[in-house]
Amino acid sequence: MDDRPPADPAKLLAYWEEWETGETPPGRVMSNLKTAGLRELLVALVADTSTDAG
């Protein structure tokens, strides 16, 4: 079972900005985005978009 907390958009944005400024190497940023729930957030957004369009 996955015990990760729900995705935190603010944390994901902070990780992204670290990459944009060159603070953090791309591999570390990808790892951070993955563990912070980027996939789950994207899945939820796609589901919401699909529901709104239908």
trRosetta pair geometry for C-beta under 8 A, 3 or more apart (Angstrom, degrees):
i j d omega theta_ij theta_ji phi_ij phi_ji
4 35 7.1 -155 -125 -169 134 63
4 37 6.5 169 139 -72 130 99
5 8 7.3 25 108 -39 115 104
5 37 7.6 -87 90 -42 63 138
6 37 6.5 80 167 -134 37 169
6 40 7.2 -139 -154 123 61 144
7 12 6.7 9 -177 -40 99 131
7 36 6.6 75 -140 141 69 68
7 37 2.9 -150 -91 116 78 129
7 38 6.9 133 -131 -66 125 22
7 40 4.8 -172 -39 82 118 108
7 41 3.9 -148 138 -55 166 99
7 44 7.6 -151 32 13 136 135
8 11 3.9 48 96 16 116 115
8 12 6.5 164 87 -16 61 84
8 36 6.1 -80 45 -174 90 100
8 37 6.8 103 9 42 59 126
9 12 5.5 -55 -144 38 34 113
9 13 6.2 35 157 -20 67 104
9 41 6.4 133 -83 -132 81 144
10 13 5.8 -53 -149 36 30 111
10 14 6.5 33 151 -21 63 104
11 14 5.5 -51 -149 33 34 114
11 15 6.6 35 152 -18 65 102
11 36 5.0 -149 114 -153 118 135
12 15 5.8 -53 -152 35 33 111
12 16 6.4 35 150 -20 65 105
12 33 6.1 71 -140 -130 87 76
12 36 5.3 175 -78 115 76 131
12 37 7.2 -91 -66 69 119 77
12 38 5.7 134 -131 -86 127 84
12 41 6.6 -68 -37 6 166 163
13 16 5.5 -53 -148 35 34 114
13 17 6.3 34 154 -19 66 105
14 17 5.8 -54 -147 37 30 111
14 18 6.6 39 151 -25 62 100
15 18 5.6 -49 -154 27 34 116
15 19 7.0 32 149 -16 63 100
15 24 7.4 -59 -157 57 67 155
15 29 5.7 141 167 -149 94 77
15 32 4.3 -171 -133 117 137 128
15 33 5.5 -176 112 -68 145 74
15 36 6.3 -172 -15 10 148 155
16 19 5.8 -57 -161 33 36 110
16 20 6.5 34 146 -19 68 106
16 29 7.3 96 -100 -168 35 120
16 33 7.3 71 -66 -89 78 117
17 20 5.3 -49 -143 36 39 114
17 21 6.2 28 160 -11 69 106
18 21 6.3 -63 -146 43 26 101
18 23 4.3 -87 -160 68 76 119
18 24 4.1 30 143 9 117 117
18 29 6.3 -174 86 -100 103 105
18 32 7.9 18 54 62 140 162
19 22 7.7 36 -180 -73 31 26
19 23 7.5 -77 -58 48 20 79
19 24 5.9 -58 -75 69 58 94
19 26 6.3 72 -138 -102 114 60
19 29 4.0 43 -72 -107 117 163
24 28 4.9 -112 176 87 104 121
24 29 5.1 128 106 -62 116 89
24 32 7.4 3 150 -1 158 144
25 28 4.9 86 63 11 82 105
25 29 7.1 -150 96 -9 40 89
26 29 5.5 -57 -145 36 34 113
26 30 6.3 35 158 -21 68 103
27 30 5.9 -51 -150 33 30 111
27 31 6.6 30 152 -17 62 106
28 31 5.6 -54 -151 37 34 113
28 32 6.3 35 151 -20 67 106
29 32 5.6 -55 -148 38 32 112
29 33 6.2 32 154 -20 66 106
30 33 5.7 -53 -145 37 30 111
30 34 6.3 31 155 -20 63 107
31 34 5.8 -56 -149 35 29 112
31 35 6.3 15 160 -7 66 109
32 35 6.2 -62 -143 44 27 100
32 36 5.9 19 161 -14 66 117
33 36 5.9 -63 -139 43 25 106
33 38 4.2 15 168 -29 91 141
34 38 6.3 -56 -84 30 33 108
34 39 6.9 28 -134 -15 64 106
37 40 4.4 -47 -168 43 91 117
37 41 5.7 95 129 -26 90 95
38 41 5.7 -59 -149 37 31 111
38 42 6.3 28 157 -17 67 107
39 42 5.8 -59 -149 38 30 109
39 43 6.3 31 154 -21 66 106
40 43 5.7 -51 -145 35 31 113
40 44 6.4 31 155 -18 63 106
41 44 5.8 -56 -150 37 30 111
41 45 6.4 29 153 -18 65 107
42 45 5.6 -54 -146 37 33 111
42 46 6.3 32 156 -19 66 105
43 46 5.9 -56 -148 37 29 109
43 47 6.4 30 153 -19 63 107
44 47 5.7 -54 -148 37 31 113
44 48 6.3 31 154 -19 65 106
45 48 5.7 -53 -147 37 32 111
45 49 6.2 32 154 -19 65 106
46 49 5.6 -53 -145 37 32 112
46 50 6.2 34 154 -21 65 106
47 50 5.7 -54 -147 36 29 112
47 51 6.3 29 154 -19 63 107
48 51 5.7 -56 -148 37 30 111
48 52 6.2 28 155 -18 65 109
49 52 5.8 -56 -145 38 30 111
49 53 6.2 26 157 -19 65 110
50 53 6.0 -58 -145 36 27 109
50 54 6.4 20 160 -19 62 112
51 54 6.2 -63 -148 34 26 107
